Amino acid sequence: MQITVELPNDLTQRPNPAREALEALAIAGFRAGTLTAFQAAQLLEFGSRFEFERILKERGIDDHSHSVADLDDDMKTLRKLDASREDRR
């Protein structure tokens, strides 16, 4: 799905306004509890939630808890990585 957002002119002068808006959306969704860290990472096209957590840390946003859904997503990723490693042997 594609969503189009009109940004005020003063924001369009920033280096990458579209990316900044997307990151703000992902962070707001995470802080509101409507997105897990994994879902926010997917929205930002990161390979894992750890990359999203790095952004939180850079901005001084506490990632105070991990949900069961986050753990499930991490386990799925771990299984995929493990299977990929086994396939290369």
MARMI-203232 format. One record per residue (C-alpha): residue in one letter; x, y, z. Coordinates in steps of 0.5 Angstrom, whole numbers, padded with zeros to 4 digits, always signed. Layout:
residues N
aXYZ/...
//
This chain:
residues 89
m+0000+0000+0000/q+0002+0007-0001/i+0000+0013+0003/t+0002+0020+0000/v+0003+0026+0005/e+0004+0033+0004/l+0009+0036+0008/p+0010+0044+0009/n+0015+0047+0005/d+0019+0049+0011/l+0020+0041+0012/t+0021+0040+0005/q+0028+0043+0005/r+0031+0038+0010/p+0036+0033+0007/n+0031+0027+0007/p+0024+0029+0009/a+0020+0023+0007/r+0025+0019+0011/e+0024+0023+0017/a+0017+0023+0017/l+0017+0015+0016/e+0021+0015+0022/a+0017+0019+0026/l+0011+0015+0024/a+0014+0008+0026/i+0017+0011+0033/a+0010+0014+0034/g+0007+0008+0033/f+0012+0004+0037/r+0011+0009+0043/a+0003+0008+0042/g+0003+0001+0043/t+0000+0000+0036/l+0007-0003+0033/t+0012-0007+0036/a+0019-0006+0035/f+0019-0011+0029/q+0013-0008+0026/a+0017-0001+0026/a+0023-0004+0023/q+0019-0007+0018/l+0016-0001+0016/l+0023+0002+0016/e+0025-0004+0011/f+0030-0006+0016/g+0033-0013+0017/s+0031-0013+0024/r+0028-0010+0030/f+0035-0008+0033/e+0036-0003+0027/f+0030+0000+0030/e+0032+0000+0037/r+0039+0003+0035/i+0035+0009+0032/l+0031+0010+0039/k+0037+0010+0042/e+0040+0015+0038/r+0034+0019+0039/g+0034+0018+0047/i+0028+0014+0047/d+0027+0009+0052/d+0025+0002+0049/h+0023-0001+0056/s+0020-0007+0054/h+0019-0013+0049/s+0013-0016+0048/v+0011-0023+0047/a+0010-0021+0039/d+0017-0019+0039/l+0020-0025+0042/d+0016-0029+0037/d+0018-0025+0031/d+0026-0025+0034/m+0025-0033+0034/k+0022-0033+0027/t+0028-0029+0025/l+0033-0034+0028/r+0030-0040+0025/k+0031-0037+0018/l+0038-0035+0020/d+0040-0042+0022/a+0036-0045+0016/s+0040-0041+0012/r+0047-0042+0015/e+0045-0050+0015/d+0044-0049+0007/r+0051-0046+0006/r+0054-0052+0009/
//
